[in-house]
Amino acid sequence: MAQLRSDFDSHPTARMMQNAVTQTGIDDVALDRHIVTSTSHTFSHLLDDWSVTNQKRSGRCWMFAGLNLFRPAAMAALNLKDFEFSQNHTLFWDKLERANYFLQSILDTADREVDDRTVAWLLDKPLDDGGQWNMFTNIIKKHGVVPKEVMPESQSSSNTRRMNEVLLARLRQAAMQLRKASANGDSQESLAQQQYQVVSEVYRILAIHLGTPPTEFDWQWNDKDRKFNRAGTLTPGQFADKYIEQPLDDYVCLVHDPRPSSPVGRTFTVDFLGNVVGGDMVKYLNVDIETMKQVTISTILDQQPVWMGCDVGKMMRRDQGIWDVDLYDYRGVYDTDLDMPKADRLVHHETLMTHAMLFTGVDLVDNDGSQAARRWRVENSWGEENGRKGFYVMNDSWFDEFMFEIAANKKYLSAELLDAWQQDPIVLPAWDPMGSLAR
C-alpha cells in the first residue's frame, strides 16, 4: 500500500489530474477540443429535412429507426411536413409476440436442466425492449402499422420499466409452471392451452398499460397545402401496404464481425433470437467494414436513409452530438492504455451493439480519384435536446471501430454478396454479442 501511494505521489501528472477530475467530470477533462472544433455538422449529401422522434425512457430504438426509415416516403405520399407511425402500436405487438416466443422456447428446452446455460439465458432475458431488423419486419408483416394519432404514446410506452417488471414476473412464473407441467407428462394439447392462457393474460396487461390496438380506423388528414384528404376505413395491414412503399423482403442485414470465429462472406443467426413464432429468422451476412461503408454510401446517394446498429455510448459527446474514436484522451488523463482491437473487444465483452439509428447523410471527399466518407449524418431517437436538434455527426474513424450492422436493400449488393446471402446460416449461441441489440 505504501508503494502504491508513493508511486501515485511521484507520478508527473497524477496529482494534477486528481485535482481536475475531483472537481470536473472526467469527460470534460479528457475532451479533445481540436476534434470538437474541427468536426463540422455540414455534409456533401444530406437527406433529412424533418424533425427527430423521441423514444424517451424505453429501449425501442430499433423500431423507432425502422419506422423512421419509411417515414420520409410516407410524408411524401401524404404531402405532410411531419408524420410519425405509431411506435406504441409496434411495441404492443412485439411484446405480445415475444411473450409467446419466450414461452415456446421454454417448452422447446423443457427437457434441459433449469441451470443449463441456454435455459438460464432465456430466463434472464424473457422480454426486453430491444430488437433486431428482422424482428421489426416480422411485426410489420403480421400486424401492420398505424399513424401515431391512432395509437398514441402512453405513460408506459414512454417509460417501460414498471410494465416490463410485471411482464417478466408473469413470464418467469409461467416458465416454472410450463416446465413442471412438461416434466409431469402433460399432453402437447394441454401445454399449448396453458401457453395460450398466459398469452391472454399478457395481452390484458399490455392493453392496460398501452391501450388496445385498433383492428381498423378511419384515416383522413389535412396536408401541408391545407388540402383535405380522406382514405376511408383501413386496417393496420392496409395502411402498411399503402404507406410503406419499400418491400420489406428486399432488405438484408450486413454486419461487421471481425472475430476469427466469424469468417467474412458467411451468414449467421443467433439461437433463440426472435419475436414471432414461425416468423423470419434474424440473419446476418458478415462483410468487411469497407463493404459496409460502400453499401451505405450507395444507398444515401440514392436518396434513401440507412438503418444501422452500433455501440452508441463509446467516445460520444451527447450534448454536441459528436462521435470520434479519439474524442476523449483518457490515456492523457490516466497514463493508461485502454486500446483493444475491435475483435478482442467483442470477445472480452468490451463492445457490442447497443443502439439503432438512421444514417441520413454523408460527407464525401476525393481520395486518389475515388470518393471516401469523412463523416456521417445520424438521425437519433432521443429527442431534440442534444446534438443539432437531435441529429449527430459520426466521424469516419468511429465507424470503423463501433459500427456493427446495417439493413441494406438487396439492389445495392454485388452478385457475390447476393450469392453469399443464400447460404444456410451458422448458428451462434443465444448469448453471442451479435444478438445484443435485442437484449
DAGI-V206003 format. One record per residue. N is the residue number from 1. D_CENTER is the distance of its C-alpha to the mean C-alpha in Angstrom with 1 decimal. Layout:
# DAGI-V206003
n:N d_center:D_CENTER
n:N d_center:D_CENTER
This chain:
# DAGI-V206003
n:1 d_center:45.2
n:2 d_center:47.9
n:3 d_center:46.8
n:4 d_center:43.2
n:5 d_center:44.4
n:6 d_center:46.9
n:7 d_center:44.2
n:8 d_center:42.1
n:9 d_center:45.1
n:10 d_center:46.3
n:11 d_center:42.9
n:12 d_center:43.4
n:13 d_center:40.2
n:14 d_center:39.0
n:15 d_center:41.2
n:16 d_center:40.2
n:17 d_center:36.5
n:18 d_center:37.2
n:19 d_center:38.9
n:20 d_center:36.0
n:21 d_center:33.1
n:22 d_center:35.0
n:23 d_center:35.3
n:24 d_center:32.2
n:25 d_center:28.5
n:26 d_center:27.7
n:27 d_center:25.2
n:28 d_center:27.9
n:29 d_center:30.4
n:30 d_center:28.4
n:31 d_center:27.0
n:32 d_center:28.3
n:33 d_center:29.8
n:34 d_center:30.6
n:35 d_center:26.9
n:36 d_center:26.3
n:37 d_center:29.4
n:38 d_center:28.9
n:39 d_center:25.3
n:40 d_center:25.7
n:41 d_center:23.5
n:42 d_center:25.2
n:43 d_center:24.2
n:44 d_center:26.3
n:45 d_center:23.9
n:46 d_center:22.1
n:47 d_center:20.7
n:48 d_center:19.7
n:49 d_center:22.5
n:50 d_center:20.6
n:51 d_center:19.4
n:52 d_center:15.9
n:53 d_center:14.5
n:54 d_center:13.9
n:55 d_center:11.7
n:56 d_center:14.4
n:57 d_center:14.6
n:58 d_center:11.8
n:59 d_center:8.3
n:60 d_center:7.4
n:61 d_center:5.1
n:62 d_center:3.5
n:63 d_center:7.3
n:64 d_center:8.5
n:65 d_center:7.3
n:66 d_center:8.7
n:67 d_center:11.7
n:68 d_center:12.2
n:69 d_center:12.5
n:70 d_center:15.5
n:71 d_center:16.8
n:72 d_center:19.2
n:73 d_center:21.0
n:74 d_center:21.4
n:75 d_center:22.8
n:76 d_center:25.2
n:77 d_center:26.3
n:78 d_center:26.9
n:79 d_center:28.4
n:80 d_center:26.5
n:81 d_center:25.6
n:82 d_center:22.8
n:83 d_center:21.0
n:84 d_center:17.9
n:85 d_center:17.0
n:86 d_center:17.0
n:87 d_center:13.7
n:88 d_center:16.0
n:89 d_center:17.2
n:90 d_center:14.0
n:91 d_center:13.4
n:92 d_center:17.0
n:93 d_center:17.0
n:94 d_center:13.8
n:95 d_center:15.6
n:96 d_center:18.8
n:97 d_center:17.8
n:98 d_center:16.0
n:99 d_center:19.2
n:100 d_center:21.3
n:101 d_center:19.2
n:102 d_center:19.7
n:103 d_center:23.4
n:104 d_center:23.9
n:105 d_center:22.5
n:106 d_center:24.9
n:107 d_center:27.7
n:108 d_center:26.9
n:109 d_center:27.3
n:110 d_center:30.1
n:111 d_center:32.6
n:112 d_center:31.0
n:113 d_center:31.8
n:114 d_center:29.6
n:115 d_center:29.1
n:116 d_center:28.0
n:117 d_center:24.9
n:118 d_center:22.8
n:119 d_center:24.2
n:120 d_center:23.7
n:121 d_center:20.0
n:122 d_center:19.7
n:123 d_center:21.7
n:124 d_center:19.6
n:125 d_center:16.3
n:126 d_center:17.5
n:127 d_center:15.0
n:128 d_center:11.9
n:129 d_center:9.7
n:130 d_center:6.4
n:131 d_center:5.9
n:132 d_center:6.0
n:133 d_center:7.6
n:134 d_center:11.0
n:135 d_center:10.4
n:136 d_center:9.7
n:137 d_center:12.8
n:138 d_center:14.7
n:139 d_center:14.7
n:140 d_center:15.8
n:141 d_center:18.4
n:142 d_center:19.9
n:143 d_center:19.7
n:144 d_center:19.4
n:145 d_center:18.5
n:146 d_center:20.7
n:147 d_center:21.2
n:148 d_center:20.1
n:149 d_center:23.8
n:150 d_center:24.3
n:151 d_center:21.9
n:152 d_center:21.2
n:153 d_center:19.3
n:154 d_center:21.2
n:155 d_center:21.6
n:156 d_center:19.5
n:157 d_center:16.5
n:158 d_center:16.4
n:159 d_center:17.2
n:160 d_center:16.2
n:161 d_center:17.8
n:162 d_center:21.2
n:163 d_center:20.3
n:164 d_center:18.1
n:165 d_center:21.1
n:166 d_center:23.4
n:167 d_center:21.3
n:168 d_center:20.9
n:169 d_center:24.7
n:170 d_center:25.6
n:171 d_center:23.5
n:172 d_center:24.9
n:173 d_center:28.3
n:174 d_center:27.8
n:175 d_center:26.9
n:176 d_center:30.2
n:177 d_center:32.1
n:178 d_center:30.9
n:179 d_center:31.6
n:180 d_center:35.0
n:181 d_center:35.8
n:182 d_center:34.9
n:183 d_center:37.0
n:184 d_center:39.8
n:185 d_center:39.9
n:186 d_center:38.6
n:187 d_center:38.5
n:188 d_center:35.4
n:189 d_center:36.3
n:190 d_center:36.6
n:191 d_center:33.2
n:192 d_center:31.6
n:193 d_center:33.3
n:194 d_center:32.2
n:195 d_center:28.5
n:196 d_center:29.0
n:197 d_center:30.5
n:198 d_center:27.6
n:199 d_center:25.2
n:200 d_center:27.8
n:201 d_center:27.6
n:202 d_center:23.8
n:203 d_center:24.2
n:204 d_center:26.8
n:205 d_center:24.8
n:206 d_center:21.8
n:207 d_center:24.4
n:208 d_center:26.0
n:209 d_center:22.9
n:210 d_center:21.1
n:211 d_center:24.1
n:212 d_center:25.1
n:213 d_center:23.2
n:214 d_center:25.7
n:215 d_center:27.3
n:216 d_center:28.6
n:217 d_center:29.1
n:218 d_center:31.3
n:219 d_center:29.6
n:220 d_center:31.5
n:221 d_center:30.8
n:222 d_center:32.5
n:223 d_center:31.1
n:224 d_center:31.2
n:225 d_center:34.8
n:226 d_center:35.7
n:227 d_center:36.3
n:228 d_center:36.0
n:229 d_center:34.1
n:230 d_center:34.1
n:231 d_center:32.2
n:232 d_center:33.7
n:233 d_center:32.2
n:234 d_center:29.0
n:235 d_center:26.9
n:236 d_center:23.1
n:237 d_center:23.3
n:238 d_center:25.9
n:239 d_center:23.9
n:240 d_center:20.9
n:241 d_center:23.6
n:242 d_center:25.1
n:243 d_center:22.3
n:244 d_center:19.5
n:245 d_center:21.5
n:246 d_center:19.6
n:247 d_center:20.0
n:248 d_center:16.8
n:249 d_center:18.6
n:250 d_center:19.0
n:251 d_center:15.5
n:252 d_center:14.9
n:253 d_center:12.2
n:254 d_center:13.7
n:255 d_center:12.9
n:256 d_center:15.1
n:257 d_center:16.3
n:258 d_center:19.7
n:259 d_center:21.0
n:260 d_center:24.4
n:261 d_center:23.5
n:262 d_center:21.0
n:263 d_center:23.2
n:264 d_center:22.2
n:265 d_center:22.8
n:266 d_center:21.9
n:267 d_center:19.4
n:268 d_center:17.6
n:269 d_center:16.1
n:270 d_center:15.5
n:271 d_center:18.1
n:272 d_center:17.4
n:273 d_center:13.7
n:274 d_center:13.5
n:275 d_center:14.2
n:276 d_center:17.2
n:277 d_center:20.5
n:278 d_center:21.7
n:279 d_center:18.6
n:280 d_center:17.2
n:281 d_center:16.1
n:282 d_center:12.9
n:283 d_center:14.6
n:284 d_center:14.2
n:285 d_center:16.9
n:286 d_center:17.5
n:287 d_center:18.8
n:288 d_center:20.2
n:289 d_center:18.6
n:290 d_center:21.2
n:291 d_center:20.5
n:292 d_center:16.8
n:293 d_center:18.2
n:294 d_center:20.9
n:295 d_center:18.8
n:296 d_center:16.6
n:297 d_center:20.0
n:298 d_center:21.6
n:299 d_center:19.0
n:300 d_center:19.3
n:301 d_center:23.1
n:302 d_center:23.0
n:303 d_center:21.7
n:304 d_center:18.3
n:305 d_center:14.9
n:306 d_center:12.3
n:307 d_center:8.6
n:308 d_center:7.2
n:309 d_center:5.4
n:310 d_center:7.9
n:311 d_center:9.9
n:312 d_center:10.0
n:313 d_center:13.1
n:314 d_center:15.4
n:315 d_center:18.3
n:316 d_center:16.9
n:317 d_center:19.4
n:318 d_center:17.7
n:319 d_center:20.9
n:320 d_center:21.6
n:321 d_center:18.2
n:322 d_center:18.8
n:323 d_center:17.3
n:324 d_center:20.0
n:325 d_center:20.6
n:326 d_center:24.0
n:327 d_center:23.2
n:328 d_center:24.7
n:329 d_center:27.9
n:330 d_center:27.6
n:331 d_center:30.2
n:332 d_center:32.6
n:333 d_center:32.3
n:334 d_center:32.5
n:335 d_center:34.3
n:336 d_center:31.9
n:337 d_center:29.9
n:338 d_center:26.2
n:339 d_center:25.2
n:340 d_center:23.9
n:341 d_center:23.0
n:342 d_center:19.4
n:343 d_center:20.3
n:344 d_center:22.1
n:345 d_center:19.4
n:346 d_center:17.2
n:347 d_center:20.3
n:348 d_center:21.3
n:349 d_center:18.1
n:350 d_center:18.0
n:351 d_center:14.6
n:352 d_center:11.4
n:353 d_center:7.6
n:354 d_center:6.7
n:355 d_center:4.5
n:356 d_center:3.2
n:357 d_center:6.7
n:358 d_center:9.8
n:359 d_center:12.9
n:360 d_center:15.9
n:361 d_center:18.7
n:362 d_center:20.3
n:363 d_center:23.6
n:364 d_center:25.7
n:365 d_center:28.9
n:366 d_center:31.7
n:367 d_center:31.7
n:368 d_center:34.8
n:369 d_center:35.0
n:370 d_center:31.3
n:371 d_center:28.4
n:372 d_center:25.8
n:373 d_center:22.9
n:374 d_center:23.6
n:375 d_center:20.7
n:376 d_center:17.7
n:377 d_center:16.9
n:378 d_center:13.4
n:379 d_center:12.7
n:380 d_center:10.9
n:381 d_center:10.6
n:382 d_center:12.9
n:383 d_center:16.1
n:384 d_center:19.0
n:385 d_center:20.4
n:386 d_center:19.0
n:387 d_center:19.0
n:388 d_center:21.0
n:389 d_center:20.4
n:390 d_center:16.7
n:391 d_center:16.5
n:392 d_center:16.2
n:393 d_center:17.9
n:394 d_center:16.8
n:395 d_center:19.9
n:396 d_center:20.0
n:397 d_center:20.8
n:398 d_center:17.4
n:399 d_center:15.8
n:400 d_center:18.0
n:401 d_center:17.2
n:402 d_center:13.6
n:403 d_center:11.8
n:404 d_center:10.7
n:405 d_center:9.4
n:406 d_center:10.0
n:407 d_center:10.8
n:408 d_center:14.5
n:409 d_center:17.5
n:410 d_center:20.1
n:411 d_center:22.7
n:412 d_center:21.5
n:413 d_center:21.9
n:414 d_center:25.2
n:415 d_center:27.5
n:416 d_center:27.0
n:417 d_center:23.2
n:418 d_center:23.7
n:419 d_center:26.2
n:420 d_center:24.0
n:421 d_center:21.3
n:422 d_center:24.1
n:423 d_center:24.4
n:424 d_center:23.9
n:425 d_center:21.0
n:426 d_center:21.7
n:427 d_center:20.5
n:428 d_center:18.8
n:429 d_center:19.4
n:430 d_center:17.2
n:431 d_center:16.6
n:432 d_center:15.7
n:433 d_center:13.1
n:434 d_center:11.6
n:435 d_center:10.4
n:436 d_center:9.1
n:437 d_center:5.3
n:438 d_center:7.1
n:439 d_center:9.7
